[in-house]
Amino acid sequence: MRRANRTHQLRRAFTAAVAVVAATALLSGPGIGPAQAGPGTRAAALDPVDPQTWQDQETMTWDDYRAVPGANWADPTRQPSQRKLRIALVAADYPDQPFVITQNRGSDLFRNPQVAPVARADVSRFYADFWGRPSTLNHGHTVHEYWMEQTNGRIGAEFTPFGPYRLPRKQFEYGLNDIGQNGGGCPAGSTCNGNLDADVDTLWRAAEGSDVRNRFDLVLRVYAGYDETSVWQEFGEMMFQTKEDVPDAWGPPDPNLPNWVRSRYVDWTSWKAGSQLWGSSSMRQGESSGTITHEIAHTFGIADNNNNPYVSPYRRVGSGTWDVMDRGSFNGPGGPHNRWVVPAAQGAAMPAGQTLRSKLKLGHIAEAQVLRLSREALRTSGVAVVTVKARTAVPAARDIQGVRIGMDRDLTPACDINTNPLCPGSPVYNWYSLETVQRIGADSFTPDNGVLLAKNKDAETNTCGYTCFTWVVDANPQDIDMVDYYRPDGTPVKRTIADYRQLNDALFHAGTRSGSEYEYVDTANRLHFYVIDRRVGADGVLSYTLGVRHLDGSGNSVRGVTAATSGSPTGSPTNGGATCTFAVNNTGRYVAGGQAHPEDASAYLRADVYRLSATVAGQGWTVTLPNALTTAEFGRTVNVRAVATATSGATQTGRVTLTARSESDPSRTATATCQVAR
């Protein structure tokens, strides 16, 4: 697989620099930073056309949220067109663990709750409203909103509260019977084999009737205390240097037991953290968890797509921050280390949107919004060029929000997941996907705006060392080299190569000098992907013009190109650069035939992709191309730019030569010249 010819060192330096200003940049518009400005904003000649300004989750706040233009999916009166999920919210506490939300502000061991106490009798209603109705406390965002947004109004959700009920056993008798613990750390005289779901449902049926479950599509069991997924690290290795340092306050009510216990991913956490239940796809969640949308998705019949990033051999994450079925379920203000707050209004409070693969599996996107292509058909049809609108935006008629490129088989060479942490597992992927991510709606807390390229499997099988089905192609696969947390003694702990935040900078971007890549070649699978251009509509919605072709065939269409200078140069070569504009004309001719795509793709086969290069003659002169790619439909002309700069000692004039070369037929080239003076 070939990558564009720019060094990782320069790219990393640029990306690190723009990441520092990302938090400010992303406040300037609906998910678009200042260098990615909307209509009416004039950029400097030498500015990158699409700089990568990714933002880490830890720096995000609720101010980073941007609404989806033209839609208020949180409106509780807006009814779904297909189905409203009827969710029973059944709340239960323990003899030894009251609801955190009923205690005085900041009074428990975990420094919660963050708000004034709620009466026990009101807890069920409190959480039904917290997840179901817009309010100041949830910053106006609900589970109903998420599902309406992701399905374009097809599916909504409503919560009916029940309880609270008092469980018959102590909290740890359920929590220490959890994933990977097998009852370890159980205090003497107790039996840590409780079944929370069964006990909650028994109490619920006794109170409401044996048929109460039949009145609902889903049951959400909210239990008092914490979801272990949100506290095992923060109140384990981040708080205590070693397991022997865990004090009695964080230990069990049995002096003969250690103050630590095994957790799912690591050998130890504090007993108090490890005794909590682990959130589950059976729809049970602690008070600290905000991953309700993720658990609801499981009920539609889709698996997790996440790894264990904490143990060796490290195995790279599948889709990371970009999908609710991976650790994108942890997206939200403050990032993953702020998931322990009660109520759950920070990390995980707004999970990522759904990738194209997830939406297709779940039936949450209309076929009209998906262009289906075939790798084999591209060989005979020629290059396809398509404009792809942001996946979270409201689609208009004929908008494409995802491209699917099927493959009859995966030709990727085998690799070893036990020795290569970036290995995508067995070569059994069925198709590629292309989609545009914009930081609006649920995607507000994804790290970047750009193009998401991924390989996908139809089956949800363990071929990556974990169950996986989407493998995001990382435009920056080198180690992101960021601190995860600091140990109590101040030692920094870096994010492992398998950490999901390694994909923060994974998106592709248009143009040169973006800090990312504008093309990707899968040599084994004979596909070349192009990010050609980007635009922001009058409504603030982001779209990218993308291309894909087969390396071994260009189809029946006739290819051709001419180039000419278009007008006089503008600007100053010694003050920001002088811009030469060139007209590139597609002189080819569309010829149909051999186009066995899964659908009629002829509308997207009527263009060519051209690679641009430029030189400048004259001592002390340099030339820069803002974009190394362009596209034009047959018979159409597009304008491209080259920017010339000169030193104070440069010759009086310089001569810029632009070359445009067809990617489909490299023998078809054209040149044009432009004279600039300082």
N, C-alpha and C positions, 0 to 999 in steps of 0.2 A: 504494500500500500504506500502510495506516494503522498507527500504533503507539499504545500507551497514552499518555495525556496526562501524562507526567512528563518533566522536562527532562533532557537528556543530562548537564548539568553536575552536578546533584544526584545522579544515578545513578552517575556516574563517581567522585564524591567518596565516596559510600557504598561502592562496590565496592572502591576503593583501600584504604579503611579496613579492611574485613573481610578483604581479601586479606592484610594484614599479620599478622592473627592466625590465618590459615588453617592454618599448619603445626601450631599447638597444637590448634586446634579439631578437626582430622581425626584426632587420636589418641584421642578420647574414646569411640569406638564403631566398629562395623563399617562404616566409610565414612560416618558421620553425625557432624557436629560438634555441639557442645553446644546451640546454638540450634535444631538439627534433632534434638532429643533423642528417644530411644526411649521405650517405654512406661514409665510411672511417673515420668517427669521432668516437673515442672510449670514452665512458662515464665511469665514476667511478662506481665501483661495487654497491655502495649504492645510486647512483642517481636514482630518479624516472624515469621510462621508458617513461612517458608521462606527464610531469608536466603541470598544467594549468597556463599559463602565459598570462592572458587576459589583454588587454590594453583599457583604457578609451578613448573615442573619442576626448576629449579635449586635450590630449597629442599627437594626431596624426598630422603628417605633410605629404606633398607629398612624402617625403623620405620613407614613409611606403608602398608605392605602389610597388607591385611585379607583373611582367607580367605573363601571363599564359604561361607555357612552351610549345614551339612548335607552337605558334600561334601569329599572329599580327593582331588582329581583328580591330584595328584602321586604318589599311591601307585603304585609301579611294578608291583604285582601286580594292579592293577585293569585288566581287559581291556576294550577297546572292543567295543561291540555290533555294529558293522558291519565295521570295517577297521582294521588296524594297519599304518601305513606302514612298509615295510621300507626303511631309508635306509642306503646304503653311505657311510661317512665315509672318504674317501680323502685322506690328508695328504701334502703334498709341499713340499720346500724347494728352495733354489737354491744354486748354487756360491758366490754372494757374499752370501747372506742366510740365516743359520740360523733355525730357529724361535725366535721371541722368547722363548717359554716355556722354552727350554733354557738361557737365559743367566742370569747372576747378577741378583738382584733390583735393579731400577732402573738397570741398567748400560748400556742402549742409548741412542741419541740422543733417543728419545721418552720416556725415564725409565721404561721398562718392563723386565721384567715386574713385577707387583705382588706376586708370590709367589716362593717358593723355586724354583729351577730344576727342570725335569723332564727326565729322560734322553731323548735323541732317540728311542731305540727305543720309548719309552713314550708318545710324543706322540699317536699315533692313539687309543690307549685313553684317554688323558687327556681329549681333546676329546669322544670318544664318551660318556664318563661325565659330563663337564661339562654337556653338553646333554641327556643322556639319563637320568641318575640323580640323585635328590635328594642334596645334600651340603651341608656347611658352606660350601664355596666358592661354590656357586651359590645359597646361601640357601634351599635346598630347592625350587627352582623349575626346571622342565624344559620342553623343547619338547613332550614327551608331555603334560604337564599342560595346556599352553596349548590343544592341540587337543582334548583330552578335555573341557575346560571349555567351549570355544566351540561344540562340537558336542553338548553334553549327553551325553557318553559314547559317541558314535558312532565317533569316529576317534581313534586314538592314534598313537604313533610310537616306533620303536626304531632305534638306531644300531648298525651293525656296523663296527668299525674295520679299516682296511687301511693298509699302509705303515708308516713313511714312505718316500717315494720321493724321489730326487734328480733334479730337472729338468735338462734338458741345456743350458739357457740361463740367463743372468743375470736377476735379478729385473726390472731396468728394461727388458729387452728384451720383456717381456710388458706391463709397466705403462705404458710410453710409447706403446703401441699402443691406447690406450684412448679413451673417449668424448671427442670434441672435440679430441684432441691430435694425432692422425694422425702419430705418430712424432716430433713436435717435441721438441727437447732430447736427441736420441739421440747418445751419445758416438761419436766417430770410431772406426771399425773394428768397430762393432756394427750389427746390423740389428734395429731395434725393431719387429718384426712378428710376435712370438711368439703362438702360440695355446695358452693354458694348458690349456684343456679337452682338446684333442686330445693334447697331450703327456702330461698326467696319465693319461688313459685308456689311452694306449699302454703306459705303464709298468705300470699296474694289470693290464691284460689279459695282459701278458707274465708277470707274477708269479702270477696267479690263474687264467688260462685265458681263452680268447677269448669264452666264454659267460658270464663272471662278471656282466656287466651285467644279464643276463636274470633273475638271482636277486633283483633289487631293484626296488622301485617308483621310487626316487629315488636320485640320486647327489649327495652334498655334497662338493665339492672344497675342502678347507681348505688354503690356501697360506700359507707362512711370511711374516711381515711384517704389513702393515697394509692394511685396506680404505681406499682413498682417500677414501671418503665420510666417514670418521671423523677424518681428519687434515688435509684440505686447508685448512680455515679456521684451526684451532687452531695449526697449524705453518706458517701462511702469513701472512695479513693480521693475525691476532691477535698474532703473535710479532714481525713485522717491519714497520716503518713504511712502507717502500717496497720494491719488488722489488730495488732496488739495494742495500738494506741486508742482504739475505740473505748470510750469510757462507759461506766455502768449505766449512765443516763440513756445511752443508745443501745443498751444490751437487753437481754431477756429477763423475765421475772424468776429466773432460776440461777442462783449464784454458782451452780456447778457447770453451767454452760458458758462458752466463750461469748464475747460481745459482738461477734461477727457471724455471718452465715454466707453460704454460697449464693450467688445470683445467677441469672441466666447466662450472661456473657462472660463473666469473670469469676475468679476463685473466691472473692470475698467482697462484701459490703457490710455496713453496720447491720446488726440484728434488726434494729427498728425499721430500717429501710427494706431489708430483705424479707421481712415478715409480711409485707404488704402483698396484695394480690397483683398479678400481672394482667393488665387489660387483655381482653380476649375477643376473638371474632364471634363468640357466643353472645356478644353485645352486653358485656359487663364492663363498667368503667368506674374508677375511683373519682373522688372529687377533684383531683388535680389534673385529670385527663381532659384534653380537648380534641381527641381523635375520633369523635363520634362519626364524622363523615366517612373516615376510613373504614370503620367497622360496619357501617351501613353498606358500603360497597361490597363487602364480603358476602352479604346476604343475596346479592345478585349473581353470585357464582363466579367470583374472580379471586385469585390467590394473591398473597404478598409477593412483592418483587424485591425484597430486601435481603441483605447479607448480615453477617456478624463482623463488624469492622474492628473488633477489639482483640482478636486472637490470631496467632500465626498458625498455618500459612495464611497470609492476608489474601483476600479475594475481593476484587474491586466491586463496588456497588453497581446495580443494574441501571436504574433510572434516577436515583438520588432525589434531589430537590425538585425535580420536574414532574413528579407524578404522585398523586395521593396514595397509590398502592406501594410506594417505596417511602423513604424517609421524608419525602415531601409532605407526608402527614404530620411532620414536626414543624412545618413552616409557621411563622408567626412572629410578632414582635419579640425581640430579644433572643430568638433562636432556641435550640434544644436544651440549653442549660437553665432556661427559665420556665420549664414545664411543670415545676413543682408548686406553683402558686395556686391558691384557692381564693376565689373561683378561677377557673382556667381561662384567663384572658390574655395570656402572653404566648410564649412558644407553644406551637400546635394549635393556636386559636383560629388560624385560617390556613388549612392545608392547601397544597398546590392543586391546580386543576388536573385534568386527566389527559394523559397522552393519547394520541390517535389510536394506538393499539387498545388501550383501556376503553375508550369511548366506543370503538367498534365492537369490542367484546360485550360491553354492557348495553349496546343498542342506543347510545346517547348522542349520536350524530346522524343526520340525514345523509343518505347516499348522494344526494345532490351536492353536498358540501365536500365530498371526497372524490378525488381523481384517482382512478385505478389504472395503473400501468403494469406492464410486464417487462422484465429484463429481456427475455427472449424476443419480444416484439420490438423493443427499442432497437435491436440489431437491424431490423428490416424497415422500421418506420423512420428512423432518424431521431435526432434530439427532440426532447419535449421541453417546452418553456411554459411556466405557469406562475401566476401571481397568487400567493397564499396569504390569506388574511389571518390576523391574530386569532388564536384558537378560542379565546374567551370572549371575543367580540360577538355582537349580535349579527348573524349573517343576513345579507340581503340576497335577493334572487341571483343565482349564478355565482355567488361567492364560493371560492374554494378555501377550505380551512384545513386541508390535509391531503397529502399525496401518498399513495400506497404503491410501491414497486415490487410486484411479486417475483419470486425466483423459483424455478422448478427444483433446484436444490442448491444448498450452500456449498460453495467451492473453497471456503476459507481453509487454509492448512490447519491441521490439529495443533493444539498447544496444551501445556500442562498447567492446570489451575493450581497445583501444589508447588510449583517453582516459579511461575510467572503470575504475579498478582493482577496484571492487566489482561489476563487471558479471558475471553468471553465464554469459555467453556466449549462444549462439543459443537462442532460446526453443523448445527441443525436449525439454523434460522431460516425462516420462510419468506420474509419480505422486509424491505426498507420502508421507513416513513420519513416524511418531511413535514414540518409544521412550524408556524411562527408563534413565538411566545412574546407576549407584551405584559408588562407589569401593571395590569388592570384587574379588577375583581379579585377572585381567589388567587390569581397569579401575581398580585401586588407584592407578595412576600417570597416570590422566586427571586433569584439573585440578579437576573439580567433580562434585557430585551434582545432577541435575536432569533436565529434559526436552529431548531432542534432536529438533529439527524439521528436516527436510531435503526438498529436491526431488531427484528421482532420474530418471535415464535408463535405459531398457532397454539401449541400445547404449553401448559404450565407445569413443566417438569424440571427436575433437579439435574441440570446439566452444567451449572456454574459453581457447584459446591453448595448451592442453595436453590430453592425454587425460583426460577427466573423466566421471564418472557419478553422483556424489553431491555436492550443493551444500548444505551446512549453512546454515540460516537463522540468522544471527548476531543474538541478542537485544541485543547491544551492538556495533553495527557501527563505532562511532567508533574512532579509532586508540587502541590500548591504551597507547601512550606509555611504553614500557619500554625500558631499555637492553639491547641484545643482548650487547655486549662493549665493552671499552675498548682503544683502540689503544695501542701501546707508549709513546706520549708522554702517555697519560692521557686523550685525547679520547674521550668516550663515543660509541658508534655505536648508534643506535636500531634497533629491529626495524622492518623495512620494513612497509609496509601489506600486503604480500603474504606476510609471515612466517606460518608455520602457527600460531604461538603467539598471533596476533591472535584466534584462536578459543578461547582459554582461558576467556573469559567469555561464550561463545556460548549456554549453556543457558538455558532458560526456567524460571521458578520460580513457585510458587503464592503468592498473597497480595500485599498491598500492601507497599511500602517494602522489598522484598527486595534492591534493587540491580540487578534484572533486570526482565524483563517477564512478565506472566501471560497475555498474549494476542497474537495476530498475525493481521492481516487482509491477505490477498492479494486486493486489489480486482479486479485484472485477471482472476484465475482464480476469483473469486467464492467464496472460501472464508474462513471465520473459524474460527480455532483458539483453544481455551481451555485453560489450565492451571488447573483448578478447585480441586484440593485435593491433599494429600499425606498419606501415612501410613507408619509403620514398624511392621511386624509384630512379633510376639513373638520371632521368630527374627532380628530385626534387618534384614530385607529391606525395601527401599524400594519403594513403589508410588505412582503418581500417578493421580488421576482427571482424565481429559481429555475434551474435547468438540470436535466439529467440525460445522459446519453450512454450508449453501449460503446465500449472501446473498439469493437471489431466490426462495426457497420454503421453507415450513415443514411441508409434508406435510398429511395428512388429520386428524391428531390434534387434538383440541380442547384449547386452552391456557387455563389459569386459575391464579390464585394468591390466597392469603390470607395475612395476617400477623397475629401476635398477640404480646403480651408473655408471656414464659415465666418466671415466678418474679420474685423481687425482685433488684435490683442487688446485686452483690458487690464488695467492695474499696472503696478510698478514692479519691475523685476528686483529692485533694491529695497522695496518696502511692501512686503507681503506677497510678492510674486505677481508675474504677468501671466494672464490666462489666455492660451490659444484654444479656440473652439474649432473642432473638426466635424464635418458631416460624414458619417459612415452610412453607406447605402447598401442594402441587401439586394443585389442584382440577380439573385437566384430565382428559382421557380418551383413552386410546390407541385409535387407529383405524388398522388396517392398510390397505395398498394402495399401489400405485405404488412398490414397493420393489425395484427391479431392481438390487440390489447383486450383486457376484460370488458371494456366499454368503448364506445366511439370516442377516440381521443384526437380526432382530426383537427379540432379547433386549437390544440396545443402543439401541433406538429408543423406549424406554418411560420417558423422562425428559425434563425440560426444564432449561435453564440460565437462571438468574436473575441479573441485575445488581443489586447492592446499592448504595445511597447512604444517607447519613445527615446530618442537620442537628441542631443543638442550639440551643435558645432559652434565653437567660440571659446576662447580661453577665459576661465573664471565663471563659466555658466554651468548650471545644473538644471535638470528637468525632472519633474515629479508627476506621476499619474495618480490622481485621486482614486481611480478605479482601473483595474487591469482587465475588466470584462465589460462587454456590452452585448445587447441583443437587439435585433431588428426583425420584424416580420418581412416576408418576401415582398419586394417592391417598396418597402418603407425605408425612411432615413431617420437616423438618430444622431444627436449631437453628443460628442464626448470632449473632455477637457484635458489639457496638459498645462502644467504650471511651470514657468521658467523663472529662475532666480539668478541673480548676478552679484558677484562681489564688487567691492569698490574699485578693484583693479582689473575688472573684466574688460574685454574688448567691447567696443561701443554697441555692437549688434551680435545677436546669436540667432542661429537657425535651428528651429525645432522640427524634427521629422517624426511623424506618427506612422506606425504600421499597425494595420488591422488584419488579423489572420483568422480564417474560418476554423473553428474547432472540429467541424464535421469533415472538412477537406482542407488540410493545412497547405495544400498547393495553391489555394485561393487566397491571395493577399493583396493589399492595396496600401499605398503610402500617400502622404500629403505633407506639405511643409508650411511653416509659419515663421516669419521673421519678426524678432522682437528687438527692441532697442531700449537702452537704459538712459 
